[in-house]
Amino acid sequence: MQFYCSVCGKRYSIEGLQYRCDCGGLFKLEKDLDEKVPNLVTLGEVTTPLLKRTFDNKALLLKLDYMMPTGSYKDRGAIALINKIKELGITEVVEDSSGNAGAAIAGYCAAAGIKCNIYLPDSTSLGKIKQATTYGANVVKVPGSREDTARAIKKAAETTYYASHVYNPLFFEGTRTMAYEIYEEMGIPDYIVIPAGNGTMLLGAYIGFKEIGKLPRIIAVQSENCAPIYNKFKSADKQFSETASEGIAIQQPMRIDEIIEAVNESGGDIITVTDDEVKAAQAMLGKLGIYVEVTSGAALAGALCYFKEVDITDMNVVVPLTGSGLKK
């Protein structure tokens, strides 16, 4: 198992400190088909349910991925990443995330006995970092903007392993497991509608279904107020502003070209939804007893918008719900 550059093909050791190629390209994971990540660390993960519910006369299959141990699907990536670095004997990591990824990495590092340093902008609210600090993570507050935090984490990564949910391909080795679960629960769906910021769930689903042998049509959903992937895909020019869907409010997704390639290969599409549509979808889920964070409403909002004039009676449409409402 090793990393290779998606641009020039150069190989790198997975335990090294380098998190991208000398040429600037991002890493992908090369492995034998029967090579698996060890299961040294667990927090009691389960196969998340697939629940059929009807909205506006549209029957959808909800994949309840917020039921993972730390409350979001990001646990899938953290399980694979932290288990592998535990096997390699790495004892300390850095990561930059104020949200679900940071909480997931911190939680699994706690279970693994690995020191975890989470870098955040100093403006980050206490509520967003409470979960990570409860797991014992060392929170490093960086003065200034998100870009200042990005510079700080890159400096820290020169001497400490970067357990990144964006740069490190081992994270996608974990998020791909959702595809295998869906396949075991119902086969290959016709569509899967996924909220997309950095694309960690989307790329994981793409990798997993491609390994299985057939891709569903992937519909990526972005916030109308922060839609860089949509803009590039559609040659559009939506402007950036604050959004309630903060979990997917990524202005510069590092793997944007990979996301677009995955959507195109699947015959899918990229759409946007408004904050009002997202909040309405979150409320609809609540009335069914399903409590998710605002960003999770983006996937349902996207499905209802995309299939508004389409008869999906004979189709299987999966909508993953990404994070628990208890996060806020």
Secondary structure, DSSP 8 states (H G I E B T S, - for coil): -EEEETTT--EE-TTSS--S-TTS--EEEE--TT--------S------EEEEEETTEEEEEEEGGGSTTSBTHHHHHHHHHHHHHHTT--EEEE--SSHHHHHHHHHHHHHT-EEEEEEETT--HHHHHHHHHTT-EEEEESS-HHHHHHHHHHHTTTSEE--TTT-HHHHHHHTHHHHHHHHHHSS-SEEEEE-SS-HHHHHHHHHHHHHT---EEEEEEETTB-HHHHHHHT--------S-GGG--SS-TTHHHHHHHHHHHT-EEEEE-HHHHHHHHHHHHTTT--B-GGGHHHHHHHHHHTTTS--TT--EEEEE-BBGGG-
